[in-house]
Amino acid sequence: MRYEDLADEPCSITRPLVVLGDRWTLVILKYAFSGIRRFNGFQSALGISRSRLQDRLDRLIEHGILVKRPAAVGAHEEYRLTKKGHDIYPILMAIRDWGDTYMAPDGPPVHYRHHDCTGEAHVRLECDSCGSEIAARDVSPEPGPGLTGADHRVAGPLSGGSISR
């Protein structure tokens, strides 16, 4: 299967990987959340080629994650996160939590503090019905309304199995 074909898979984990699965895309988003808005700011922070950066920014615009608009001051344009873009923040924070746990032997390189109480921000997976914190072993994937009659399976990424219709 080609990478681009993943967009047609009936899976809400696989489909976003077509947009977000590139390492540069997630790093661009990290910098967007830190306040970088100009092309030159991204290019300077990342050190990647201008064409690669432009390609990733264009993809984020195409998918409604960023919007390009004139800056309030000056003649340049800015890349701003949309609501859809802001909704990616928990994904980045989950990756950060994992990285701090398994890839930061000297401790977290950055603390993400809550403005109101200065506590550390973390992602918490919970049940929408009872509010209990849950882990992969507490979840059982089952077919949803987005799985059409033509679709014969959906991967069960949290349980390691698959669901057949």
C-alpha positions in Angstrom: 0.0 0.0 0.0 1.3 3.5 -0.9 1.5 6.1 1.8 -1.1 8.3 0.0 -3.6 5.4 0.0 -3.8 5.6 3.8 -6.1 8.5 3.4 -8.8 6.1 2.1 -8.5 3.7 5.0 -11.5 3.5 7.3 -9.5 4.4 10.4 -9.4 7.6 12.3 -5.8 7.0 13.4 -4.5 6.1 9.9 -6.1 8.9 8.0 -4.6 11.8 9.9 -1.1 10.3 9.5 -1.3 11.3 5.8 -1.3 14.9 7.0 0.6 14.7 10.3 2.8 11.7 9.9 5.8 13.6 8.5 8.3 14.6 11.1 8.7 18.2 9.9 4.9 18.8 10.0 4.7 18.0 13.7 7.8 20.2 14.4 6.3 23.0 12.4 3.1 22.7 14.6 5.2 22.7 17.7 6.8 26.0 16.7 3.4 27.4 15.6 2.1 26.7 19.2 5.2 28.5 20.5 4.2 31.7 18.6 6.2 31.5 15.4 4.0 32.8 12.6 6.2 34.0 9.8 7.8 31.8 7.1 11.3 33.1 7.9 10.8 32.3 11.6 9.9 28.7 10.8 12.8 28.4 8.4 15.3 29.9 10.9 14.1 27.6 13.7 14.0 24.4 11.6 16.9 24.9 9.2 15.1 22.9 6.5 15.0 23.9 2.9 12.6 26.6 1.9 10.8 24.3 -0.6 10.3 21.5 2.0 9.0 24.1 4.5 6.7 25.6 1.9 5.4 22.2 1.0 4.5 21.3 4.6 2.9 24.7 5.3 0.8 24.4 2.1 -0.3 21.0 3.2 -1.3 22.3 6.6 -3.3 25.1 4.9 -4.9 22.7 2.5 -6.2 20.6 5.4 -7.4 23.6 7.3 -4.9 23.4 10.2 -3.2 26.7 9.4 -4.5 29.7 7.6 -2.3 32.3 5.9 -3.3 35.9 6.4 -1.7 39.4 6.3 0.0 40.4 9.5 -1.6 43.0 11.6 1.7 45.1 11.4 4.0 45.1 8.4 3.8 43.8 4.9 4.4 40.2 5.5 2.0 37.3 5.9 1.5 35.1 8.9 0.6 31.4 9.4 -2.0 31.1 12.1 -3.5 28.0 13.7 -7.2 27.4 13.1 -9.5 25.7 15.6 -8.7 22.4 13.8 -5.0 23.3 14.3 -5.5 24.1 18.0 -7.2 20.7 18.4 -3.9 19.1 17.6 -2.3 20.3 20.8 -3.2 17.3 22.9 -1.5 15.1 20.3 1.7 17.0 20.6 1.4 17.0 24.4 0.9 13.2 24.4 4.1 12.8 22.3 5.9 15.1 24.7 4.7 13.0 27.7 6.0 9.9 26.0 9.3 11.6 25.1 9.8 12.9 28.6 9.2 9.4 30.0 11.4 7.4 27.6 13.8 9.7 25.8 14.8 12.4 28.4 17.4 10.7 30.7 18.2 13.9 32.4 14.6 14.9 32.8 12.2 17.0 30.7 13.9 19.7 28.6 10.9 21.9 28.9 8.1 22.2 31.5 4.7 23.1 30.2 3.0 24.9 33.1 -0.6 25.7 33.7 -0.9 29.5 33.9 -3.4 29.5 36.8 -1.6 27.2 39.3 1.8 26.5 37.7 1.2 22.7 37.7 2.6 20.6 34.9 0.3 19.9 31.9 -0.3 16.3 30.9 -2.6 14.4 28.6 -5.1 12.1 30.3 -7.2 9.5 28.5 -10.6 9.0 30.2 -13.9 7.4 29.6 -16.5 9.9 28.4 -19.2 8.1 30.3 -17.8 7.4 33.8 -14.7 9.7 33.8 -12.3 7.0 34.8 -8.8 7.2 33.6 -8.2 4.4 31.0 -5.3 2.7 29.2 -5.0 0.6 26.1 -5.9 -2.6 27.9 -9.2 -1.0 29.0 -10.4 -0.3 25.5 -12.2 -2.5 23.0 -12.5 -1.1 19.4 -15.9 -1.9 17.7 -17.4 -0.8 14.4 -18.7 2.7 14.2 -21.0 4.5 11.7 -18.0 5.5 9.5 -17.4 1.9 8.6 -19.4 1.2 5.4 -20.6 -2.1 4.1 -17.7 -2.2 1.6 -15.2 -2.0 4.5 -14.5 -5.5 5.8 -12.2 -4.7 8.7 -10.9 -1.9 10.9 -7.6 -2.2 12.8 -7.9 -2.3 16.5 -4.7 -0.4 17.3 -5.2 -0.2 21.1 -6.1 -3.9 21.5 -3.7 -5.3 18.9 -6.5 -7.1 17.1 -8.9 -6.3 14.3 -12.7 -6.2 14.0 -14.4 -8.1 11.2 -17.9 -7.3 9.9 
